[in-house]
Amino acid sequence: MSSAAPKGENCLVDMDSKAGDLFSAENAHPTGTGGTGILAKLWLPKGLSASVAKEWFDRRRLSIRPWASFVDQRKFSKPRNFGELCQRVVKNVEVYNSNYTFIFLGLILYCIVSSPMLLIALAVFAGAFYIIHLKSLESKLVLLGKELTVPHQMSLAGLISLPVFWLAGAGAAVFWVFGATLFVIGSHAAFRQLEGSDLDELLMEPV
């Protein structure tokens, strides 16, 4: 017989190429119908990709001010008047916006983890959206004569999971998160003294 199995470097190259195909994102078709790699099977709608979320997260993480300085009690004081209060709030929100963002995300995470029913509701929403999206990849979904786009699919998934969110008290959870965020961030921004460089910038700004 003339056929022979690949040997040596040829075998290693063949194995490397197969491993590359397995995890390659290049084979993932935008419609979800192409590609044989794992990333093709885990395809997400445009705008919801993991790379976009990671890029946003990394950009925020790099712009965080040191937490030790953020919570340093020696740098907190009562504003002398309403004008100084407004200056502090505006400048601190600008300076510590990344820190405030992670505080907001932390409060959301705490609210979700502390509420099992809310976790179930989110799982129902994610499952409904995933199933609807898979169906849309197989064939176009049309409702009332209009094709369902990704935002429409998410709205439909939200409508399906609405009863579960209502049972989980999602409305109260949203108000709690926003209320706690406003209280924590507002208190910090109002009582955190401005740094010397920030004061110089305010003095240099035209009136």
Salt bridges, closest charged atoms under 4 A:
ASP14 OD2 - LYS18 NZ 3.72
GLU55 OE2 - ARG59 NH1 3.85
ASP58 OD2 - LYS54 NZ 2.90
ASP58 OD1 - ARG61 NH2 3.56
ASP72 OD2 - ARG74 NH2 3.13
GLU84 OE1 - ARG80 NE 3.00
GLU84 OE2 - ARG88 NH2 3.15
GLU94 OE1 - LYS91 NZ 3.73
GLU195 OE2 - LYS75 NZ 3.55
GLU195 OE2 - ARG192 NH2 3.00
GLU201 OE1 - LYS91 NZ 2.62
